[in-house]
Amino acid sequence: AHQHDQTRRQWEVYGLMHAFAQHVTAESAGLGELPGAAAEAVRRGRARIVSTLAALTRYSNTTAGYGECESFARELYELLERQDLLERRTLRNSTLSA
């Protein structure tokens, strides 16, 4: 993606979207077991990731979108890191209190 290769950028973004969808699907049942505030925090984080993925997808489909893709990719990385920590902490706390 760093070589300004639009096709590769698109392929990578679609791969990320697919992996994230699989992750969400796999953990959907566990989300329903979380306390309301914790489940809502996880949902909000996931919504931010989906929004950023959508923006990244829009810009990956244009040849002029390289700079925006870089920016959205950095944002996505940060969001995924935060979401990972949130979900691990939330699920661990939920398991400990059960």
C-alpha positions as CSV (number, residue, x, y, z in Angstrom):
1,A,0.0,0.0,0.0
2,H,3.0,2.3,0.5
3,Q,3.9,2.0,-3.1
4,H,0.8,4.0,-4.2
5,D,-0.7,0.7,-5.6
6,Q,-4.4,1.3,-5.7
7,T,-5.3,-2.4,-6.4
8,R,-3.2,-3.6,-3.5
9,R,-4.7,-0.9,-1.2
10,Q,-8.2,-2.0,-2.1
11,W,-7.3,-5.7,-1.6
12,E,-5.8,-4.9,1.8
13,V,-8.8,-2.8,2.9
14,Y,-11.3,-5.5,1.9
15,G,-9.2,-8.1,3.8
16,L,-9.4,-5.9,6.9
17,M,-13.1,-5.5,6.5
18,H,-13.6,-9.3,6.2
19,A,-11.4,-10.0,9.2
20,F,-13.2,-7.4,11.3
21,A,-16.6,-8.8,10.3
22,Q,-15.4,-12.3,11.3
23,H,-14.2,-11.1,14.6
24,V,-17.4,-9.3,15.4
25,T,-19.5,-12.3,14.4
26,A,-17.4,-14.6,16.5
27,E,-17.8,-12.4,19.6
28,S,-21.4,-11.4,19.2
29,A,-22.8,-13.9,21.6
30,G,-20.3,-12.8,24.3
31,L,-21.3,-9.2,23.9
32,G,-24.8,-9.9,24.9
33,E,-23.6,-11.2,28.2
34,L,-21.8,-8.1,29.1
35,P,-23.3,-5.5,31.5
36,G,-25.1,-2.6,29.7
37,A,-22.4,0.1,30.0
38,A,-19.6,-2.3,29.0
39,A,-21.5,-3.7,26.0
40,E,-22.3,-0.1,24.9
41,A,-18.6,0.9,25.1
42,V,-17.7,-2.1,22.9
43,R,-20.4,-1.3,20.4
44,R,-19.3,2.4,20.2
45,G,-15.7,1.3,19.6
46,R,-16.8,-1.1,16.9
47,A,-18.9,1.6,15.3
48,R,-15.9,4.0,15.1
49,I,-13.8,1.2,13.5
50,V,-16.5,0.5,10.9
51,S,-16.8,4.3,10.2
52,T,-13.0,4.5,9.7
53,L,-13.0,1.4,7.5
54,A,-15.8,2.9,5.4
55,A,-13.8,6.1,4.9
56,L,-10.6,4.1,4.1
57,T,-12.6,2.1,1.6
58,R,-13.9,5.2,-0.1
59,Y,-10.4,6.7,-0.5
60,S,-8.8,3.4,-1.5
61,N,-11.1,3.4,-4.5
62,T,-9.5,6.6,-5.8
63,T,-6.1,7.3,-7.2
64,A,-5.9,10.6,-5.5
65,G,-6.8,9.2,-2.1
66,Y,-3.3,8.0,-1.1
67,G,-2.7,10.7,1.6
68,E,-6.1,10.2,3.1
69,C,-5.6,6.4,3.1
70,E,-2.4,6.9,5.1
71,S,-4.2,9.0,7.6
72,F,-7.2,6.7,7.9
73,A,-4.8,3.7,8.2
74,R,-3.1,5.3,11.2
75,E,-6.4,6.1,12.8
76,L,-7.7,2.6,12.2
77,Y,-4.5,1.1,13.8
78,E,-5.0,3.3,16.9
79,L,-8.7,2.4,17.1
80,L,-8.0,-1.3,16.7
81,E,-5.4,-1.2,19.5
82,R,-7.8,0.7,21.8
83,Q,-10.6,-1.7,21.0
84,D,-8.5,-4.7,21.6
85,L,-7.6,-3.4,25.1
86,L,-11.2,-2.5,25.8
87,E,-12.5,-5.9,24.8
88,R,-9.9,-7.8,26.7
89,R,-10.4,-5.7,29.8
90,T,-14.2,-5.9,29.5
91,L,-14.3,-9.6,28.9
92,R,-11.8,-10.3,31.7
93,N,-13.8,-8.2,34.1
94,S,-17.0,-9.8,33.1
95,T,-15.5,-13.3,33.5
96,L,-14.1,-12.4,37.0
97,S,-17.5,-11.0,38.2
98,A,-19.4,-14.0,36.9
